[in-house]
Amino acid sequence: MASDILDTAEAAASPLGAGLGRALEGIPFLDDATRPKAPTIPGVTPAQRAQGRRLALYHRHHLAELAAVRVALDRFLAGAGAVEAITDGVISLSLAENYRAFGNLCGRQCHLLQMHHDIEEGDMYPRLRQAAGLHQVLDRLSAEHCTVHGLLERIRDIVQSVTLEPTAERVLALREVYEVFERVVVSHFGYEERELEEAIGYYDAL
């Protein structure tokens, strides 16, 4: 169960959640110390390991997309300054243009990341479940997908709320959630790449 793997008690103790406000309530955070480790697979060849490392190439593409979204968000936040530029729910035309650029890129990235995880859950993970020793790792990765998707939904909600009423509080919430989202995705990708490298090639899962 995802709630067993990513307990909200960990969220309260995690440095990722420290100092962040209500925008992140209910989001469990990743704790590397609780992540199961994949067993070594005897007889894995260099070619199989190389095949497993292909997953990192897909991840690098998503990280490049995240970097582009970050640039757009930074432009919007730079225009807002210390959010003094947002008064009475009104933002300037240039600020609105920067925000739309962020919203468009963010929406595209959310869709692509959702597709990536759907492919993993629907095809790659079932292939890897041939190995009984990987079940705990795969269960943990699936639970982490829930965390990533929870953050994506939170970002979508805040983007919509800023569009309807651009208050300083909502802009700050957007920055907080997106910063955590980036860190969670990078951490999740790294864990998945490390623990599944051998198995992906051995079971021809990618």
Buried (B, 14 or more C-beta within 10 A) or exposed (E): EBEEBBBBEBBEEBEBBEEBEEBBEEBBBBBEEEBBEBBEBEEBEEEBBEBBBEBBEBBEEBBEBBEBBBEBBEBBBEBBEEBEBBEEEEBEEEBBBBBEBBBEBBBEBBEEBBEBBEEBBEEBBEBBBEBEEBEBBBBBBBBBBBBBBBBBEBBBBBBEBBEEEBBBBBBBBBBBBBBBBBBBBBBBBEBBBBBBBBBBBBBEBB
